[in-house]
Amino acid sequence: MSEEQENIQFQLTDELIEQVENLIEFKNDKDLKTLLMDFHHADIAEILDEINLEEAVYVIKLLDSETTSDILIELDEDTREKILKNLSAKEIAEEIEELDTDDAADIIAELSEERQAEVISHIEDTEHRDEITELLAYDEDTAGGLMAKELVKVYETWTVAGCLRRIRGQAKDVRRVHSIYVVDRQNKLKGRLSLKDLIVAKSDQKIADIYITSVDYVFVDEDVEEVAKIMQKYDLEAIPVVDKNYTLLGRITIDDIVDVIREEADKDYQLAAGISQDVEADDSIWKLTKARLPWLLIGMFGGLGAAGIIEQFNDHMGAFVVLLSFVPLIQATAGNVGVQSSAIVVQGLANDTIDGNIVKRLLKEALLGLVNGIAIACIGLVITHFVFSTPYIVSITISIALVAVIIMAAIIGTFIPIFLDKRGIDPAVATGPFITTSNDLFGILTYFLIAKLILGF
Amino acid sequence: MSEEQENIQFQLTDELIEQVENLIEFKNDKDLKTLLMDFHHADIAEILDEINLEEAVYVIKLLDSETTSDILIELDEDTREKILKNLSAKEIAEEIEELDTDDAADIIAELSEERQAEVISHIEDTEHRDEITELLAYDEDTAGGLMAKELVKVYETWTVAGCLRRIRGQAKDVRRVHSIYVVDRQNKLKGRLSLKDLIVAKSDQKIADIYITSVDYVFVDEDVEEVAKIMQKYDLEAIPVVDKNYTLLGRITIDDIVDVIREEADKDYQLAAGISQDVEADDSIWKLTKARLPWLLIGMFGGLGAAGIIEQFNDHMGAFVVLLSFVPLIQATAGNVGVQSSAIVVQGLANDTIDGNIVKRLLKEALLGLVNGIAIACIGLVITHFVFSTPYIVSITISIALVAVIIMAAIIGTFIPIFLDKRGIDPAVATGPFITTSNDLFGILTYFLIAKLILGF
């Protein structure tokens, strides 16, 4: 079992990278091949992501296209883009020939339009070429953009034995046979069948007698997030994709959906953290700045707006200038409550666990804010009065403002994502800096208005 | 296709729930059964999550255990717990009989220890009972806690034909046959085989000649997150679980891993938003308060700390009291930068895209902070001076403080998660309110120290 053990326990060490770099430097192709062929293509991709471009291109040109096509799919998008720029259209076409249609279309879609046409013209297998061209026409955020053309289909008139004989041919092109789809003569989806059903059935049975008519499917223009939800909810490992006439067009497999789920979660997380593009820790400072600066600017304008509000009240505050010391308390509380409320709503919307009644939800948040607010305000009252020695009336003012600000922040944090969602905008943009900035402003304004009302300055 | 169309387009409407509630009220069992049996068990679970407990128990007792066992698995944990309390140990055991071992063990694990023993004693199928008891012994966060005992295994000495004949028996108990595992007489994992390989092979071939020896596997005590990473990286749909001697114990399927990925992402998202337990928008106010108040308290103590810092400087500030107006600007900027930096690190650690060199990473963050800081400071300088008419020296002070605070916040936001990770603590706790609170304090302190240095009060 030692071989498989290595397979799992692959570790991307500095020593390994150095070893690869040395073999490339001395053009020791034989040892390099022997070393790399022991690794899974996903592991080789990790190595290529670490070494420099010239070295990576060297490896890609060294290995056979059956392996390198799989490696290309696993590479970081940035690395892949750079490597493809160093390959000719014909070389890329050779990689494409080895790939499933969905992966092939994904790679071609990353090329410039001019290059796309050139690469496609070099694909020798005309059926493969036509299928890829078809897939390129679909929006990448739809079921069509995610599906592969590779699938196994049978007609309901076939017998089990005839079916087994015939799918042997089809199955060779399909890496994993999840389901066998049953279609009529017009290629309309009628139902499905698992390989297990086929093996368990008697060989002279008709497909029509054993197939399952209730098959889940999605339309080709369905949003990928919706596809992910359906496949998760019903625990599907593959789902057929049909057009409006229920013509079978392709299938989507769970491994692609896992990527969709992960990317979606990463995107929401980054939006909540105020990062506006899909970046990684290892990206360039320029790319990271582009992703981070916009939200910092929004935060800055919020801060300057808060300064404006303070200046308005400052001139009249007189003896109550001590109120200024507690601005950070108000601001932190408003921000934290807003982020909590919006995060729960955004997650609920993403998981479809939030039902429609917006008024009921806002009332619940207000009540929740009241409970949290009173708890925070009581502690605040004691500490500001006894530790900071502020007069009772000022401590009471701060406490009342805390309750009001918490309720208000909870309502804003709940309302904005729901509002955006109803408008068809991704509610995840209304988390993080967006909600903290607006809550900072409203919170500080509320604080001073309440103070003015109670203290009468 | 109308039947399947309903299947996909299931909508949990108020009308549907009312209809179900009416049928229950009038004990119209026949129509209720007819209505519900058209739905997928995951859809019925959604209905039960919405109606009240008595009604849900009524439905569970009405339908046959083959359906209800599947429904139980799909229910919200809270709803399931309540329903199980209303079922006898014998009734629960009947549900358990219908379930795969992994789901069965999950449900039993949710019961009190006393009840667990009672339910297990009612399971009639002794093999099923022993397997479930075995699974209950594993930690739920390990491969053992996630795996199922249901799998198809063959010996390498068998022929393809003999194999097909024999697995027909085994396959009946296994919902989906992903892979067929090849074992030796001691039940040690030797390799794998897909059903497709078996069908494509000639019937008199030996298994030993066609099986794939390089099989991915995980050890039974492997962390589930690690299992998820391996299955994602290598695009696996099932993975065998072995003990230290490579004895085949069970298998984990991708649908369970999808749940692990989703839960992990949800948990990180909630931690970043300052919510400390796994809560949903529909949970009770009490449960939501317990999850939210702790972080609000941390934020509050941060705010009070900031007030303490301001009070210290306030007495000596004299003419420079205008500095107080810009505290929210400093605070918002420090918080936003900190959250951005920590989120990128936390995500990088979760996806294994961050390598070890901590000094290099901190230097990069400092440089990034400098770039962002200078951009923010320049705009801040212009606006504070020309819009707010603060004296040049004050505007310059604010700008210098902004640069310093941004660099510092970036370094703290990067350092803390990496530090926690090295200590074996989940770095995700160091996002959200944790990082904003500490950055608020350090930011405001830095601001006034710089102001004191430049303005000399």
Chai-1 contact restraints between the chains, C-beta under 6 A:
chainA,res_idxA,chainB,res_idxB,connection_type,confidence,min_distance_angstrom,max_distance_angstrom,comment,restraint_id
A,M1,B,Y246,contact,1.0,0.0,6.0,A-B,restraint_1
A,E4,B,S214,contact,1.0,0.0,6.0,A-B,restraint_2
A,E4,B,V215,contact,1.0,0.0,6.0,A-B,restraint_3
A,I8,B,D216,contact,1.0,0.0,6.0,A-B,restraint_4
A,A42,B,K233,contact,1.0,0.0,6.0,A-B,restraint_5
A,A42,B,Y234,contact,1.0,0.0,6.0,A-B,restraint_6
A,R168,B,V200,contact,1.0,0.0,6.0,A-B,restraint_7
A,A171,B,K196,contact,1.0,0.0,6.0,A-B,restraint_8
A,V177,B,K196,contact,1.0,0.0,6.0,A-B,restraint_9
A,L195,B,L195,contact,1.0,0.0,6.0,A-B,restraint_10
A,K196,B,A171,contact,1.0,0.0,6.0,A-B,restraint_11
A,K196,B,V177,contact,1.0,0.0,6.0,A-B,restraint_12
A,V200,B,R168,contact,1.0,0.0,6.0,A-B,restraint_13
A,S214,B,E4,contact,1.0,0.0,6.0,A-B,restraint_14
A,V215,B,E4,contact,1.0,0.0,6.0,A-B,restraint_15
A,D216,B,I8,contact,1.0,0.0,6.0,A-B,restraint_16
A,Q232,B,V258,contact,1.0,0.0,6.0,A-B,restraint_17
A,K233,B,A42,contact,1.0,0.0,6.0,A-B,restraint_18
A,Y234,B,A42,contact,1.0,0.0,6.0,A-B,restraint_19
A,D235,B,D255,contact,1.0,0.0,6.0,A-B,restraint_20
A,Y246,B,M1,contact,1.0,0.0,6.0,A-B,restraint_21
A,I254,B,I254,contact,1.0,0.0,6.0,A-B,restraint_22
A,D255,B,D235,contact,1.0,0.0,6.0,A-B,restraint_23
A,V258,B,Q232,contact,1.0,0.0,6.0,A-B,restraint_24
A,A265,B,A265,contact,1.0,0.0,6.0,A-B,restraint_25
A,Y269,B,Y269,contact,1.0,0.0,6.0,A-B,restraint_26
A,A272,B,A272,contact,1.0,0.0,6.0,A-B,restraint_27
A,A273,B,V339,contact,1.0,0.0,6.0,A-B,restraint_28
A,A273,B,Q340,contact,1.0,0.0,6.0,A-B,restraint_29
A,A273,B,A343,contact,1.0,0.0,6.0,A-B,restraint_30
A,G274,B,N336,contact,1.0,0.0,6.0,A-B,restraint_31
A,G274,B,Q340,contact,1.0,0.0,6.0,A-B,restraint_32
A,I275,B,Q340,contact,1.0,0.0,6.0,A-B,restraint_33
A,E280,B,T353,contact,1.0,0.0,6.0,A-B,restraint_34
A,A281,B,I344,contact,1.0,0.0,6.0,A-B,restraint_35
A,A281,B,G348,contact,1.0,0.0,6.0,A-B,restraint_36
A,A281,B,I354,contact,1.0,0.0,6.0,A-B,restraint_37
A,I285,B,L368,contact,1.0,0.0,6.0,A-B,restraint_38
A,L288,B,L368,contact,1.0,0.0,6.0,A-B,restraint_39
A,T289,B,V371,contact,1.0,0.0,6.0,A-B,restraint_40
A,T289,B,N372,contact,1.0,0.0,6.0,A-B,restraint_41
A,R292,B,Q340,contact,1.0,0.0,6.0,A-B,restraint_42
A,L293,B,N372,contact,1.0,0.0,6.0,A-B,restraint_43
A,L296,B,N336,contact,1.0,0.0,6.0,A-B,restraint_44
A,L296,B,N372,contact,1.0,0.0,6.0,A-B,restraint_45
A,L296,B,I376,contact,1.0,0.0,6.0,A-B,restraint_46
A,G299,B,A332,contact,1.0,0.0,6.0,A-B,restraint_47
A,G299,B,T333,contact,1.0,0.0,6.0,A-B,restraint_48
A,G299,B,N336,contact,1.0,0.0,6.0,A-B,restraint_49
A,M300,B,I376,contact,1.0,0.0,6.0,A-B,restraint_50
A,G302,B,A332,contact,1.0,0.0,6.0,A-B,restraint_51
A,G303,B,P328,contact,1.0,0.0,6.0,A-B,restraint_52
A,G303,B,L329,contact,1.0,0.0,6.0,A-B,restraint_53
A,G303,B,A332,contact,1.0,0.0,6.0,A-B,restraint_54
A,L304,B,L329,contact,1.0,0.0,6.0,A-B,restraint_55
A,L304,B,I383,contact,1.0,0.0,6.0,A-B,restraint_56
A,A306,B,P328,contact,1.0,0.0,6.0,A-B,restraint_57
A,A307,B,S325,contact,1.0,0.0,6.0,A-B,restraint_58
A,A307,B,F326,contact,1.0,0.0,6.0,A-B,restraint_59
A,A307,B,L329,contact,1.0,0.0,6.0,A-B,restraint_60
A,I310,B,S325,contact,1.0,0.0,6.0,A-B,restraint_61
A,E311,B,S325,contact,1.0,0.0,6.0,A-B,restraint_62
A,L324,B,L324,contact,1.0,0.0,6.0,A-B,restraint_63
A,S325,B,A307,contact,1.0,0.0,6.0,A-B,restraint_64
A,S325,B,I310,contact,1.0,0.0,6.0,A-B,restraint_65
A,S325,B,E311,contact,1.0,0.0,6.0,A-B,restraint_66
A,F326,B,A307,contact,1.0,0.0,6.0,A-B,restraint_67
A,V327,B,V327,contact,1.0,0.0,6.0,A-B,restraint_68
A,P328,B,G303,contact,1.0,0.0,6.0,A-B,restraint_69
A,P328,B,A306,contact,1.0,0.0,6.0,A-B,restraint_70
A,P328,B,Q331,contact,1.0,0.0,6.0,A-B,restraint_71
A,L329,B,G303,contact,1.0,0.0,6.0,A-B,restraint_72
A,L329,B,L304,contact,1.0,0.0,6.0,A-B,restraint_73
A,L329,B,A307,contact,1.0,0.0,6.0,A-B,restraint_74
A,Q331,B,P328,contact,1.0,0.0,6.0,A-B,restraint_75
A,Q331,B,Q331,contact,1.0,0.0,6.0,A-B,restraint_76
A,A332,B,G299,contact,1.0,0.0,6.0,A-B,restraint_77
A,A332,B,G302,contact,1.0,0.0,6.0,A-B,restraint_78
A,A332,B,G303,contact,1.0,0.0,6.0,A-B,restraint_79
A,A332,B,D440,contact,1.0,0.0,6.0,A-B,restraint_80
A,T333,B,G299,contact,1.0,0.0,6.0,A-B,restraint_81
A,N336,B,G274,contact,1.0,0.0,6.0,A-B,restraint_82
A,N336,B,L296,contact,1.0,0.0,6.0,A-B,restraint_83
A,N336,B,G299,contact,1.0,0.0,6.0,A-B,restraint_84
A,N336,B,P433,contact,1.0,0.0,6.0,A-B,restraint_85
A,V339,B,A273,contact,1.0,0.0,6.0,A-B,restraint_86
A,Q340,B,A273,contact,1.0,0.0,6.0,A-B,restraint_87
A,Q340,B,G274,contact,1.0,0.0,6.0,A-B,restraint_88
A,Q340,B,I275,contact,1.0,0.0,6.0,A-B,restraint_89
A,Q340,B,R292,contact,1.0,0.0,6.0,A-B,restraint_90
A,A343,B,A273,contact,1.0,0.0,6.0,A-B,restraint_91
A,I344,B,A281,contact,1.0,0.0,6.0,A-B,restraint_92
A,G348,B,A281,contact,1.0,0.0,6.0,A-B,restraint_93
A,T353,B,E280,contact,1.0,0.0,6.0,A-B,restraint_94
A,I354,B,A281,contact,1.0,0.0,6.0,A-B,restraint_95
A,L368,B,I285,contact,1.0,0.0,6.0,A-B,restraint_96
A,L368,B,L288,contact,1.0,0.0,6.0,A-B,restraint_97
A,V371,B,T289,contact,1.0,0.0,6.0,A-B,restraint_98
A,N372,B,T289,contact,1.0,0.0,6.0,A-B,restraint_99
A,N372,B,L293,contact,1.0,0.0,6.0,A-B,restraint_100
A,N372,B,L296,contact,1.0,0.0,6.0,A-B,restraint_101
A,I376,B,L296,contact,1.0,0.0,6.0,A-B,restraint_102
A,I376,B,M300,contact,1.0,0.0,6.0,A-B,restraint_103
A,I383,B,L304,contact,1.0,0.0,6.0,A-B,restraint_104
A,P433,B,N336,contact,1.0,0.0,6.0,A-B,restraint_105
A,D440,B,A332,contact,1.0,0.0,6.0,A-B,restraint_106
